[in-house]
Amino acid sequence: MHKNILLIHFNHSQSGSLTTWADMRTSKWKPNYGDMLVCASVVRQLASDTFSRIAFGDTSSAPSDLAVIRGSTYLHDQFDFAAACKTLDSLRTPAAIVGLGAQNPVADATFLDGNSGARDFIARLNERGASISVRGDFTASVVERLGGKNIRITGCPSLFYTLARPSIAVPELLATSHRRLGVSLHSGLSRNIFCHAPQEARAMHHKVIDFSIRNSTVTSLFEQGVMREFVIADRLAPFEERVEAAEGLLKGIQGDGSVSALDIVSRMVSVKSIEEWLAKARDLDAIIGFRFHGNMVALLQGSPCYYYTYDSRLEEFCQLYKLPYQDVTEEWRDPVATMLEHDWATCNAAIAKCHQELMAFYAENDIPSTLTP
């Protein structure tokens, strides 16, 4: 049955059939590339072509049959739970959240126990939906402590952007010196709720970039919304400005001279749509690095990835999907050797389980879905 669906807290932009975003240097709105992928994935998974959108803090006035809330990192001490509750209280329809996440630098599941706003938010999710979709075991523990009922661990819906269930296999070239590697960058990390070791994370960037350049025939460095990285990749910017930005990046990640500014400029990749992002990742044999969705574009192609983690969010996803990873404070390990040795069958089984859980979540909340077994 056709349904009008209200989308809550969806911040993606579109141009025709593409999920795309504006140039960071000319637009006041600074896009979050990962958010774009999550939003586009959920919309693709909903069997409807009639949508309206509101943000947290707004109230609903458009007619709708149900509401779908984009899950994100809402469960932290800085989130405006009052605004979210205001929106949920205005609804006259069922509502369900897909992919809710908790964020704590050291994965302490008790950190919101005394937050009444968080409890109010979870209580409304209980009231409005048949179940709550969360992205991993850590978030499930936090939600349960806050009173959440009927919790399903689905991972992030963006893993099923193509509507298919990815199956990861190691490309033959990855085991050779002719491999092609991508590196997802997050060089602007600082000490906050999203990073417990910013200095180590930045220093690890240099090690990863140097390793990739020395151990592959192609290295693509993917910027993901950090202005300095975007400038490096921007071919419309003056070349001197790009080189200066690259020098600044190297200084920030404790470069020792083994990687030059021109090494960075010649390899930096920028994208302005989900489809372009996937296309540029398609010819790589693996992606390693620091961004959850930056590495996920490899998984969406059926290619392996390796994560450098610095917060509960990244660890939660890696543990859920059984992906190879190491914390940025740990001793260096060869990421290619680790990916070659990794048990990808276990990873594929974990992905399949999340796919089943997501389908079950949509079904029990009476949300029409395009996902198939």
N, C-alpha and C positions, 0 to 999 in steps of 0.2 A: 504494500500500500504506500502511495506517495505521501511524504510527510514534509511539512515546513519545519525546518530545524533552525533554532536559535544558537548561534555560535558565541560562546562567552570567552573573552580574553584571547581572541585570535588576532594577531598583529601582522599578518602577511599582506603582501601587495601582489597584484597581478597585472599583466599586460597581455590581453587576449587569453590564450591558453597557457601562458607561461607564468610561473611563480618567479617574479623578478623584483629587483629593488633599484633604487636610485644611486647615482654616483655619490660616494661619500664626501667628495670634495666640494660638491655643489648643492647638496641637500642638507637641510637642517635635521632631518630624520636620519639617525644612524642605525642601520639595520643590524639585527642579530641573525646571522646566516643559519644558525641552528634552529632558531624559532621559525624561520621561513620553512625549513624542511619539516619540522613537526606539524606546523599548521597545514601545509600542503598535503602531507601524508594523511592526516585525519580527514580532511575534506574529501580526498580521493577514496577513503574507506567508507564514506557515508553514501548510501544509495538514495540520493536526493539531488535535485538541482535548484531547490528553493531554499535559500539561506538568508538570514539577517544576522547582524553582528552587534554586540555591545561589549564594553569593557567593564572590568570590576569598578564599582563605584557608580555605574549607571544603573538605571532601572528599565525594565522591559515594558515596551508598549506595542511592538509589532506582534501580530498574531503568529503563533507557532504551536506546533504539536508537542515538541520536546526541546530540551536544551542540552547541548554538549559543551562541556567545559574543557578547554585545552589544559592538560596537566603541564606543570612546569615546576620549578623549584620554589614552591610557595611556602613550604614548611621550614621557616627560619624566623629568627627573632625580629627581623626588620620588615617582614611582610605586613601589609595593611589588611589585617583580617577583618576589620570593621567594614571596609569598603566591599570586600568580597561577600560578607554576610548581607550587606545592604542589597546587593544585586540578587543574591539567592532568595532573599525574603520577598523580592518583588515578582518572582516568577509565579505563574499560574499553571505551570506544566511540570512534568517530571524532569529531572536534570541529573546527569551523570558526568563524572570527571574521568578522563582517560590519561593515564601516565603521570599521576601526582608524584612529586619528589620531595624529599627532605634534604636539607643541607647543613652539615656540621663538619668543620675541618678535621675533627678527630673521631668521627663516627660514634658520638655519644648519644644513644637512643633516648636518654632521659632529658635532653637539653630543653625540651618544650613542656615538660611536665607541669610547670607552674604558669604556663601562658594560657590565660582564660580565653583570649581571642582565638587561639589555635583550637581549643576545645569547642568553641562555638562554631567555628568553620566546619570541623569534622562532624559535629552534630547535625548541621544542615545537610551535609553530603549524605549522611545516613538517612535523613528524612526524605530527601528528594530522589534518591536513586536506589536501585535494588542492590548495587554493589559499588565498591570503590576500586578503581584500577590504579595500582601503584607500580613504580618502576623497579623495585628490587626489595630484597629482604630487609635492608636497613630502614627504608621508608615504611615497609609493612610494620616493623616493630614500633616505629614512632607513631604511626596512625593508630595501631592497636592500643598503645599507652594513652592516646588521646580519646579513646572511646570508639574508634572506628569498628564497623561491623562488615561482615561479608567482603573481605579484602581479597582481591585477585592480583597476583604478581604478573604483570603483562610486559614488563620492560617498557621501552619507548616505542610508541606507534610508528615513529619514523623508520624503524628497521623494516617495515613492510610498506614503504612508499610505493614500490612497484606492484603491490597487492599480492605478490608471490612471496614464498618463504625462501629466503636466501640459503644457499648451500655452499659452504666455503670449501674450496679446494686449492691446493698449493700449485701455482703455475710452475712449469718446468724451468723457466728462466730464472726464477728466484734462487735456485741452487747454483747458478752460474755467475761469473763476473759480469755478464751482460744484463743483469737484472736492472729493472727500472723502478725507482722508489719515489714515493711521495712523502713529504714531511708536513704534518699539520702543526702550525705555529700558534703559540699564545705567549708572545714575548713580553707582554705588558703585565704579567702577573704581579700582584702585590699582596701583602699580608692582610687577609680579610676572611670572611666566612667561606670563600671559595678556594682558599689556598693556605696550607699550613706551613709551607716551606718555599717562599717565593725566590729567595736567593739561590737555593739549590735547583729550583725549577728553571730559572733563567740560565744558570750555568749548564744545566743538562741540554738546553737548546743548542749550545755551541757544540757539545760532544756529538749530538745527534746529527746536526748539519754536516759537521766535518766527516763523520762516519759515512753518511750517505754519499757525499761527493766522492770520497775515496773508494767506495765499494759499490758503485753502480755506474752504468753508462748514461743514465738519465736520472736527474734529481729534480723534482718539482717541489718548490716550497710554497705551500698554500697559505696565503693570508686569509683571515676570517674576521674582518671587521675592526682591526687595530689600525688606526690612521697611518702610523709610520710605515707599517707593512704595506698598506694600500698604496701609499705614495711611491714606494720602491717599485711596485708592479705597474704603476700608471705610466703608460707610454706617451701620454699627452703632457705629462709634467716635464719641465726642463731636466735634462740628463744630470746636470750638476746637483739638482735638488734630490734626485733619486739616489745618487751616489752618497750624498751627505746623509740621507735618511738611512741608508745601508750601514754607513759608518756608525751612526747612532745606535742602530740595532746591535751591531757587533760589540760596541762598548757596553751596552746593557746586558748582554749575555756573556760577558767576560771573555771576549775573543782574544786569542793569544797570537794572532798573525797567521795562523794556519789556514784561515778562511779570509778571503779578501772581500772588500765591498763589491767588486765586480762579480765575484762568485755569487754573491747574494742577488744583485740586480739581474743577472742573466738567468736566474732560476726562479725568481719570485713569480707566483701565479695568482691572478685575481679573477674572480667570477662575479657575475651580476644576475645569475638566475640558477635555480636548482638544476635545470636541465644542462646548463653549461658546466656546472660543478661536476655532475655525473659524467659528462662527456670527457672532461679533462682527466678524470680519475680512471676512466675505462681502460686506457692503454698502459696503466701501471701494474706492476706485479704485486705490490703491497704498499700500504701506507703506514708509517710509524709517526708517533708524535703525541701531542698534548691536548687535542680537542676531541671531545666525544663524537660530535657529528663530522668533524674533519676526518676522522678515521672510519666512521661509519660508511662514508661514500665508497670505501673499498669493500666493506661487507656487502653493500647493496649490489656490487658487481660479482659477488662470489669470491672475492680475493681476501687474503689474510691481512691482518693489521697487528700492531703492537703498541700498547699504551704506556705512557709515562704519567703516573698518577700523583696527585697532590691534594686531593680532597675526598670526602665520602662519596660524592656523586660519581666520580670516575671509577672508584673502587667498586661501588655497588653494581654498576653496569658490567664491569669486567668479570666480577664474581658470578653475576647472574648468567651471562652468556658464555662463561668458561673461556674467556679470552686471555691471551698471554699479556702480562703487564709487570711493571715494577714501579715502586715508589721512587720519586726523584731523589730521595735521600739515600737510596741503596747504591751499592757499588755497581759500576757499569757492567752490563751484560750485552753480548752480541745479539741485537734484535733479530737479525736474519737467521742465525743459528737457532734461536729460540722458536721462531715461527716455523722453521723446517722440522723441528723436533716436536712441536705441539700436537696434542691430540684434537684434531679438528672434528673428528666424528662426535666427540663429546660436546663440542661447541654447537655443531649442527643439531644435536638432540635437544640442547637447551633452547636454541632458537625455535625449534619446532614446538616445544612445550609452551613458549611464550605466545606463539601464533595461535595455538589452541585456546590458551587462556584469554587472549584478546577477542577471539571469535565468541567465546562463551560470555565474556563481559558484554559485548554488543547485544547478544541474543537475550540475556536475562534482563537487560535494561530496555528491551523493545526498541533498539536502535537499528534501523535497516542498514545493512552493511554489504559492501561489495567483496569482502574477503571470502575466499573459498578454501576448503580443506586442502 
